[in-house]
Amino acid sequence: MKGLNTELKLELLATKKCYKSFVGYAHGQMVKAEHPKGKHMGAARRELVDEFGFDPKHASHCIRIARMGIEFLSTGELTVERTDANELLSIKRGEWSLERVKEEAARLFAKAEDALIHSPLPPKPDMPKIEALLMAMVEEGIQGFRAEEESHV
């Protein structure tokens, strides 16, 4: 909606509850890295798995998601464009051993837990503020609809 503050919207949704989403997804990627299944892989990726004994694409996703979760818990901001992109690509190319990935993942999971404990984010969403925002969005939509109807009369 054009008249509403979009920063306020994200602020209302940014809570410590994101910890489970980030860490759970990162753990899932580590499981897929260690136990790759062939259905979702093209020939080039299958060659990487055969060569390295694990799926480096899922390994790189694990590290990226864990880092993003730590950053989000610490700042409330989600950085999609990665400053660590070259390092993540090196993982994806198989330049890291599975052992190194697992060590980094364990370090990041511990750091994520610490980030959760010290996070400035609220523990849960502020439902009255979210309800007020939703009502404002509905009001703005209704006003826009009425204005458009009146302009066609």
N, C-alpha and C positions, 0 to 999 in steps of 0.2 A: 504494500500500500504506500502510495507516494508521500503521504503526510506523516507517517509514523516513523519513529526513530528505530532504524534497523539494528543499531548497536544495542539498544535496550532489549530487543528481541533475543539476541544471542546471549546477552547477560542473564536473561531469565532462564535460559536453558542450560547454562554452564554450571554444573554441580559436581560434587565429588562422586556422584553415581556413575560418571563416565569411566571411573577406574576399572570397573568390571568389564565394560565393553572393550576398552583398549587392551587390557591385560589378557582377557579371555580370547580375544581375536588373535593377539600375538602368540599366545600359547597354542592355539589351533594351527597357526601357520608353522610353528616349530614341529608339531606332530606331523603335519603334511610334508615338511622338509625331510624328516627322518623316515617316514613311511610313505614314499611317493606311490601313487597309483597311475597307471598308464592312460586312463581314459581321457584325461584333459591335456595331454602332452602331444606336441608336434614332434617331428623327428629330431630337430635340433635340440629341443629340451630333453628328450629321451636320451640323446647322446651325452648330455651333461650329467644326467642322473647316472647313466651307466659308467661314465668316467669317474665321477666323484663319490658315488655311493649314497648320495642324498640329493634333494631338489634344491639347488641354490636360489631359485626364484622365490620359493616359499621362505627360505632362510633369510633372504634380504627383506621380504615383507615383514617377517617377525621382528627384525631389528628396527626397521622404519616405524612400525606401528608402536612398538614399545617406546621408542624415543619420542614420537609424537604425543603419546599419552603422558609421559613425564612432563613435556613442555606444556601441554594443556592443563594438567593438574597444577603446575607451578605458576602459570600466567593467565589462564583462562582464554588464551589465544591459540588458534590452530594454524600452524604454518605448513602449508601444502608444498610450496616451493622449497626444496630441501637444500640447506647449505652443506649437508653431508652426502649429496647425490653421488659424487665420485666414489666415495667409500661404499655406498649401497650398491652401486653398479659393479664394483669389484667383488662384492659378495655374490651378486647375481651371476657373474661370469665364472664363479667357482674358485676365485683366488683366495678365499678363506677356507680353511678346513672345517669340517663339521664340529670338531672339538672347539675350535676358536669361536665359532658361531654360538655354540652352546654356552661357553664361558661368558661371552658378551651378553647373551640373552639372560643368563642367571644374574649377572651384574645389574642389568637394566630392570629386571623384575624386582630386585631388592630396592633399587633406586625409585621405582614406581611406587612401591609400598611406602617409602619414606616421603615421596612427593604427596601421596594421599594424606599422610598424617599431618604434614605441614602446609597443605594446600590452603590458599586463601578463598577457595570456592566454597559456597554454602553446601551443607550436607544434602539438601534436597531442594527442589524447585519451590519458589514462592508462589503457591497456587493462587492466592488472591490477586497478585500482580499479573499473573498469566491470564486469569479470567478477565481482568480489566482490559488487558491488551486485546484479547479476543473480541470483547464487546466493542472496543474502539474500532477494530478492523471491520466488524459487521456493520457498525454505524456508518463508517466511511464508505463501505461498499453500497449500502442502501442509499446514502446521499448521492453517490456517483450515479447509481441506477436511476434515481428520481430525476437528477439533472439531465441525464441523457434522454429520458422519456419526455421531459418537458421541452427539450430542444427539438423534438420531432413533432410536436403538436402544432 
